[in-house]
Amino acid sequence: MTETKPAADTGRPSLLHHRDFMLLWTGQAVSEVGSMITPFVLPFLAVTALDASNFQVGLLTALGTLAFLLVALPAGVVVDRVARHRLMMWCDLSRAAVIATVPVAWYLGTLTLTHLCAVTLVTGSLTVFFDVAYQSYVPVLVDKDSLIDANGKLGTTSSAAATLGPTVAGVLVAAIGGARALAADAVSFLVSATSLFLIRTPEPKPTRPDLPRPAFRKEMSEGLGFVVGHPVLRRIVACTATVNLFSHMASAMEIPFLVRELGLSPSRAGLLIALGPAGGVLGGLLAGRLARTVGTARIIWPAPLALGLPSYLIPLAYPGWRVLLYGIGWFAFTFGAIVYNTAQVTYRQQICPPELLGRMNAAVRWVVWGTIPLGALLGGVLATWLGLRTTLWIGLVGASLGGLWVLFSPLRRLRDVEPNPVAVTAS
């Protein structure tokens, strides 16, 4: 069945009049702000209500990321087998129900650290399924020419949520307490589920009923095989994984650097940290325009290499007026990161066969998110051995050099995404 899309959906401005995309975008805006509450509140509850140790808090935080390593590849197979729209709705409803158990348990006096860990792992796993389906569902809603604008808008929302979420969480915790604040996140998932329910764009059938379905393991390997076998996509994945590894070495040491090296109070540190996601908001707003000017394929390699260079200001921050260098550096880094992510996600969506989108996105997430906990661990080890400032230098230089993966690839010879870039030969 051929999918139906509004005739007006031919450019960036028309997306503002695209009913179903606006429903998706609005629901995600609310949900992502709510999702920024939980990572703040759960450790807060663990420390204040359950007297958790530092190791236990670290374990609680790591469990959310661990889900990408555990279920990302199987999630891709599921996403390609079922209706993505319906799967996303069920993930939202399930996350709302799981998170709501925390304020209920707190009210009943039965809240435990094991409960919080289980909530983190389950919601993290549901998020994996949702995110894989989400990136695979956007091409259903908008035309190919509008993908770069759609992904830019969604990237802007993520950065704005990262800016507003911790502030909203802090206000809610102060006003109504940590457990009750989690109810706001549960409500945000209900809002997202409702917005998805109202979408009316028909979704193509996920499988052909006249063909036998291959084994689950074979389908799972097909997604990873497509990523590894594609001469450009494997370089993009290597670039993203490298950037994630090194940037999280630096970001893991954010609070110790701001407090111990720069001597900032928690409130001033929070304001400085907020400058980083603000760069992502600007990057999302300009990503479409930059891609059209530079080239939808060509923008992928200068984004991490050139746009990330001002991030070298971060380790140059010192007490006094030079603390601003820290915020400016992270502003520039997240600006480049969102421009890069918008372009590379759009590239992936356009070059991948529709029936393989879920498994391809899952394979990519499995690799690039798998380096995040390793980077955070390495950051702590290096900071212990070499010091905080040296660790920041290593992390930020390594992150920007990750762009070399895509610079020295067939992508360098392309201006825009080609109709059949799979046929490009490796250099």
Disulfide bonds with the S-S distance in Angstrom:
none
